[in-house]
């Protein structure tokens, strides 16, 4: 073969770029093979934090450095990985400056990698678009992802991190080693956390006027329009973490005001209506948070008015509800009114007993 006739097209810029990348690869290989695993004295902190350390997990993580060396010319970061790691192809790599390490600062102007060697040096070479790194108390970190994996189970897996000023005579600015461990089994670097939350529900009744206790005194009843409203109300307080809030119900012992002195023929029966125009006895309720159920909701916010709702002795009727969750110390008030028909006999023991209960809707 006549080699004098064999020609190669030369591109000076391309040749220079190839030469530069090859020289950096040689630096990464030489430091991985020739230097003992100890940190440069100028390095305060150096570590590579893997996102996952279980066997064959995807290779990704953080490279972090705090150095005593200030250099305005650092423009390459070479990371040599343990020999058991698989780096994959260059196209599977990316870098970002997510500051996922507490107390760290994003490594300035880091991009790449521009070279990934998965054979000899097990190295990835990252670039800095603006050269320079400052000594001091700052811990610089960057995050990388790849299409490789962390290899098989093993301890004392060694690697190195080198910062390089490619356009200076000395080249290497900082160099230090790190060690890691790959644990056996899929997801063996993770553990689960389990917990439960118990249902809670508290409920209490108290007077709005302390001196009356849990009594609603109607006093001397009248047949006049609007009837008589007890000056005291009973306030129910509810707290719960139930998913769907709570419901409250009311039930009467008699469904009427009854006197033992004069007997059942003189009862004032419970009814639904407006005592401005009708007679009877019943309950009402109000709340700034709860929904008051009909027929107790004629004045659902302030309990004003003259209307009442029918009370049953044979069933609980819903009086209030809330659907929000959680509920903390929400309240609703219950009161009573009565207006005589005019046929009731005189006695001082007309009475009824009301029961108000509530339950969380889990």
PLY file of the C-alpha trace (Angstrom):
ply
format ascii 1.0
element vertex 362
property float x
property float y
property float z
element edge 361
property int vertex1
property int vertex2
end_header
0.00 0.00 0.00
1.32 3.44 -0.93
0.78 5.46 2.26
1.94 8.63 0.55
-1.40 8.69 -1.28
-3.46 8.26 1.91
-4.81 11.70 3.01
-6.53 12.93 6.20
-8.63 16.11 6.37
-7.38 18.16 9.32
-9.55 20.42 11.48
-7.29 22.26 13.96
-10.13 23.15 16.38
-11.49 19.61 16.44
-8.02 18.19 16.95
-7.39 20.59 19.82
-10.69 19.68 21.50
-9.96 15.96 21.21
-6.47 16.49 22.57
-7.82 18.45 25.56
-10.42 15.84 26.45
-7.85 13.05 26.11
-5.44 14.90 28.37
-8.14 15.31 31.02
-9.00 11.65 30.74
-5.36 10.80 31.22
-5.27 13.01 34.33
-8.33 11.25 35.74
-6.81 7.85 35.02
-3.44 8.75 36.47
-4.93 10.03 39.70
-7.11 6.99 40.07
-4.15 4.62 39.57
-1.06 6.40 40.85
-2.07 8.36 43.93
-2.83 6.80 47.32
-6.36 7.25 48.73
-5.85 10.32 50.91
-7.26 13.85 50.76
-5.39 16.96 49.68
-4.45 18.94 52.80
-6.31 21.97 51.43
-9.60 20.05 51.34
-11.80 20.58 54.38
-14.69 18.35 53.26
-15.00 16.01 50.31
-17.74 13.48 49.80
-19.85 11.81 47.16
-23.36 11.11 48.43
-25.17 8.49 46.38
-28.94 8.76 46.05
-29.15 4.99 46.46
-26.63 2.51 47.90
-28.35 -0.81 47.30
-26.83 -3.25 44.83
-27.46 -2.40 41.16
-29.36 0.79 41.98
-29.24 3.58 39.42
-26.11 5.69 39.79
-26.88 9.26 40.83
-25.97 11.51 43.70
-24.14 14.58 44.96
-20.51 15.63 44.66
-19.48 18.05 47.42
-16.26 19.94 48.20
-15.15 22.50 50.75
-11.59 23.63 50.05
-8.94 25.94 51.38
-7.74 26.62 47.86
-8.95 29.64 45.95
-8.57 29.28 42.21
-9.94 31.49 39.49
-8.97 28.96 36.82
-10.71 25.76 37.94
-12.91 24.71 35.05
-13.09 20.91 35.27
-14.25 18.49 37.95
-13.20 14.87 37.45
-15.09 12.25 39.46
-13.59 8.76 39.51
-16.08 6.13 40.64
-15.36 2.72 42.23
-14.27 0.06 39.78
-17.39 -2.05 40.35
-19.70 0.77 39.19
-21.18 0.90 35.71
-21.26 4.41 34.28
-23.15 3.82 31.06
-23.00 6.12 28.07
-22.44 9.88 28.06
-25.97 10.48 26.78
-27.45 9.07 29.97
-25.78 11.70 32.17
-27.02 15.08 33.36
-26.10 17.53 36.10
-28.04 20.08 38.11
-27.37 22.38 41.02
-30.17 21.13 43.24
-29.01 21.92 46.77
-30.27 18.68 48.25
-27.50 18.61 50.86
-28.43 20.70 53.88
-26.03 23.57 54.44
-24.53 23.42 50.96
-24.31 25.95 48.15
-24.89 25.11 44.51
-21.59 24.43 42.76
-21.16 27.49 40.53
-21.53 27.18 36.77
-21.24 23.36 36.70
-22.40 21.56 33.54
-21.74 18.31 31.74
-20.30 15.85 31.88
-18.35 16.23 28.67
-16.55 12.87 28.96
-17.59 9.58 30.54
-15.08 6.71 30.62
-16.72 3.45 31.70
-13.62 1.31 31.10
-10.22 2.41 32.34
-10.70 5.30 34.76
-14.42 4.94 35.61
-14.52 8.73 35.42
-16.95 11.47 34.49
-15.53 14.89 33.62
-17.75 17.88 34.41
-17.12 21.42 33.18
-17.57 24.87 34.69
-18.80 27.48 32.25
-17.31 30.20 34.47
-13.98 29.11 35.94
-13.18 29.59 39.60
-13.91 28.31 43.08
-13.46 30.17 46.36
-11.82 28.88 49.52
-13.53 29.29 52.85
-16.55 28.01 54.74
-18.69 27.27 51.69
-19.54 23.65 50.91
-20.14 23.42 47.16
-22.32 20.59 45.84
-23.83 19.51 42.54
-26.17 16.68 41.69
-25.71 14.23 38.84
-27.83 11.53 37.25
-26.75 8.77 34.91
-27.81 5.66 33.06
-25.33 3.57 35.03
-25.63 1.69 38.32
-23.72 1.34 41.55
-22.60 -2.22 40.99
-22.46 -5.19 43.31
-22.43 -5.45 47.08
-19.20 -4.35 48.70
-17.53 -2.15 51.31
-14.55 0.20 51.01
-15.48 1.12 47.45
-12.95 3.83 46.56
-13.10 6.80 44.23
-11.59 10.26 43.80
-12.63 13.82 43.02
-10.20 16.14 41.26
-10.57 19.80 40.33
-8.49 20.83 37.34
-7.41 24.09 35.76
-6.84 22.78 32.26
-5.16 25.92 31.01
-2.46 26.12 33.69
0.85 24.36 34.04
0.11 22.54 37.29
-3.33 21.33 36.11
-4.66 19.77 39.31
-5.93 22.20 41.95
-7.50 19.81 44.49
-7.55 16.04 44.63
-9.06 13.82 47.28
-10.42 10.34 47.73
-13.69 9.06 49.06
-15.06 5.66 50.03
-18.55 4.23 49.94
-20.36 0.96 50.53
-22.99 -0.85 48.51
-25.40 -2.90 50.60
-26.88 -6.23 49.59
-30.41 -6.67 48.28
-32.88 -4.58 46.33
-33.97 -1.48 48.25
-31.79 -2.57 51.18
-30.77 1.05 51.73
-34.35 1.97 52.57
-36.74 1.21 55.39
-40.41 1.89 55.75
-42.10 4.08 58.31
-45.62 3.19 59.34
-48.04 4.97 61.60
-51.71 5.32 62.38
-53.90 8.10 63.69
-56.67 7.27 66.10
-60.08 8.79 65.77
-60.83 11.52 68.26
-64.10 12.94 69.50
-64.93 15.18 72.46
-68.36 16.55 73.31
-69.64 18.61 76.21
-72.69 20.63 77.25
-72.56 23.84 79.27
-74.91 26.73 80.05
-74.64 30.09 78.31
-75.66 31.67 81.64
-73.62 30.00 84.36
-76.07 30.57 87.19
-78.73 28.34 85.60
-76.53 25.28 85.15
-77.98 22.75 82.74
-81.54 23.99 83.22
-83.63 25.98 80.77
-86.01 27.94 83.01
-89.11 29.08 81.14
-90.54 30.60 84.31
-94.20 31.58 84.35
-95.69 30.72 80.99
-98.07 32.95 79.07
-100.55 32.64 76.24
-99.50 36.01 74.86
-98.05 36.29 71.37
-94.47 35.05 71.02
-94.73 33.08 74.24
-91.76 32.73 76.61
-88.13 32.04 75.73
-85.84 30.57 78.38
-83.08 33.05 79.29
-80.49 30.30 79.33
-79.35 28.12 76.44
-77.24 24.98 76.43
-74.06 25.21 74.41
-72.64 22.02 72.90
-68.89 21.99 72.16
-67.49 19.47 69.68
-63.96 18.54 68.63
-63.20 15.68 66.27
-60.86 14.53 63.52
-63.61 12.50 61.87
-63.35 12.54 58.07
-66.86 13.89 57.57
-67.36 16.03 60.66
-70.14 15.21 63.11
-73.90 14.95 63.57
-75.89 15.94 66.66
-79.38 14.81 67.65
-82.02 15.82 70.18
-84.72 13.80 71.96
-87.41 14.72 74.49
-88.47 12.60 77.45
-92.11 13.66 77.12
-92.53 15.52 73.82
-94.46 18.02 75.95
-94.35 20.05 79.13
-95.99 17.81 81.70
-97.15 18.48 85.26
-97.51 15.65 87.75
-99.59 17.93 89.96
-102.42 18.36 87.48
-101.92 15.32 85.23
-101.67 14.69 81.51
-104.89 16.48 80.63
-103.10 19.77 81.09
-99.96 19.02 79.04
-98.55 21.61 76.66
-97.63 19.50 73.64
-94.56 20.04 71.49
-95.15 21.55 68.06
-93.43 23.15 65.11
-94.40 26.71 64.39
-94.01 30.39 65.02
-95.25 31.24 68.51
-96.15 34.67 67.28
-99.25 33.06 65.77
-99.49 29.56 67.22
-99.15 27.76 70.53
-97.03 24.94 71.80
-93.62 24.06 73.11
-90.44 23.28 71.23
-86.70 23.77 70.72
-84.52 25.94 68.51
-80.79 26.01 67.80
-78.12 28.28 66.34
-74.43 28.18 65.45
-71.81 30.16 63.55
-70.14 26.97 62.28
-72.70 24.16 62.25
-75.64 23.65 59.92
-78.82 23.66 61.99
-81.40 21.16 60.82
-85.06 21.92 60.16
-87.35 22.51 62.03
-84.97 23.98 64.64
-83.34 26.49 62.29
-85.67 29.48 62.14
-82.80 31.70 63.34
-79.80 29.44 62.71
-77.06 31.99 63.45
-78.22 34.07 66.43
-81.11 32.10 67.99
-83.38 35.12 67.78
-87.00 34.85 66.72
-90.16 33.22 67.98
-90.22 29.86 66.17
-89.71 26.36 67.57
-89.33 22.82 66.26
-91.21 19.69 67.27
-89.56 17.39 69.83
-90.12 13.63 69.79
-89.96 11.20 72.67
-89.75 8.13 70.46
-86.83 9.11 68.24
-83.74 11.27 67.97
-84.03 14.17 65.53
-80.95 15.71 63.91
-80.40 19.21 65.23
-76.90 20.16 64.00
-74.09 18.91 61.75
-70.72 19.88 60.26
-68.95 18.20 57.38
-65.52 19.85 57.56
-62.55 18.13 59.20
-60.88 18.48 61.56
-63.16 20.33 63.97
-61.74 22.03 67.05
-64.05 23.39 69.75
-66.95 24.27 67.46
-70.21 25.06 69.18
-73.95 25.17 68.72
-76.62 26.42 71.14
-79.97 24.84 72.00
-82.84 26.74 73.59
-86.59 26.32 74.24
-89.73 28.42 73.93
-93.36 27.85 74.89
-96.76 29.54 74.50
-99.83 28.33 76.38
-103.08 27.44 74.64
-105.00 28.94 77.58
-106.48 25.61 78.75
-103.56 24.52 80.96
-104.21 24.26 84.71
-101.97 26.11 87.14
-99.01 24.18 88.60
-95.35 24.85 89.32
-93.90 21.56 88.10
-94.34 21.65 84.32
-91.16 20.10 82.95
-89.43 18.05 80.29
-85.96 16.54 79.93
-84.05 16.95 76.71
-81.16 14.75 75.62
-78.60 16.06 73.11
-75.99 13.65 71.76
-73.42 13.81 68.99
-71.16 11.49 67.03
-68.24 11.87 64.66
-68.82 10.85 61.07
-65.77 8.68 60.39
0 1
1 2
2 3
3 4
4 5
5 6
6 7
7 8
8 9
9 10
10 11
11 12
12 13
13 14
14 15
15 16
16 17
17 18
18 19
19 20
20 21
21 22
22 23
23 24
24 25
25 26
26 27
27 28
28 29
29 30
30 31
31 32
32 33
33 34
34 35
35 36
36 37
37 38
38 39
39 40
40 41
41 42
42 43
43 44
44 45
45 46
46 47
47 48
48 49
49 50
50 51
51 52
52 53
53 54
54 55
55 56
56 57
57 58
58 59
59 60
60 61
61 62
62 63
63 64
64 65
65 66
66 67
67 68
68 69
69 70
70 71
71 72
72 73
73 74
74 75
75 76
76 77
77 78
78 79
79 80
80 81
81 82
82 83
83 84
84 85
85 86
86 87
87 88
88 89
89 90
90 91
91 92
92 93
93 94
94 95
95 96
96 97
97 98
98 99
99 100
100 101
101 102
102 103
103 104
104 105
105 106
106 107
107 108
108 109
109 110
110 111
111 112
112 113
113 114
114 115
115 116
116 117
117 118
118 119
119 120
120 121
121 122
122 123
123 124
124 125
125 126
126 127
127 128
128 129
129 130
130 131
131 132
132 133
133 134
134 135
135 136
136 137
137 138
138 139
139 140
140 141
141 142
142 143
143 144
144 145
145 146
146 147
147 148
148 149
149 150
150 151
151 152
152 153
153 154
154 155
155 156
156 157
157 158
158 159
159 160
160 161
161 162
162 163
163 164
164 165
165 166
166 167
167 168
168 169
169 170
170 171
171 172
172 173
173 174
174 175
175 176
176 177
177 178
178 179
179 180
180 181
181 182
182 183
183 184
184 185
185 186
186 187
187 188
188 189
189 190
190 191
191 192
192 193
193 194
194 195
195 196
196 197
197 198
198 199
199 200
200 201
201 202
202 203
203 204
204 205
205 206
206 207
207 208
208 209
209 210
210 211
211 212
212 213
213 214
214 215
215 216
216 217
217 218
218 219
219 220
220 221
221 222
222 223
223 224
224 225
225 226
226 227
227 228
228 229
229 230
230 231
231 232
232 233
233 234
234 235
235 236
236 237
237 238
238 239
239 240
240 241
241 242
242 243
243 244
244 245
245 246
246 247
247 248
248 249
249 250
250 251
251 252
252 253
253 254
254 255
255 256
256 257
257 258
258 259
259 260
260 261
261 262
262 263
263 264
264 265
265 266
266 267
267 268
268 269
269 270
270 271
271 272
272 273
273 274
274 275
275 276
276 277
277 278
278 279
279 280
280 281
281 282
282 283
283 284
284 285
285 286
286 287
287 288
288 289
289 290
290 291
291 292
292 293
293 294
294 295
295 296
296 297
297 298
298 299
299 300
300 301
301 302
302 303
303 304
304 305
305 306
306 307
307 308
308 309
309 310
310 311
311 312
312 313
313 314
314 315
315 316
316 317
317 318
318 319
319 320
320 321
321 322
322 323
323 324
324 325
325 326
326 327
327 328
328 329
329 330
330 331
331 332
332 333
333 334
334 335
335 336
336 337
337 338
338 339
339 340
340 341
341 342
342 343
343 344
344 345
345 346
346 347
347 348
348 349
349 350
350 351
351 352
352 353
353 354
354 355
355 356
356 357
357 358
358 359
359 360
360 361
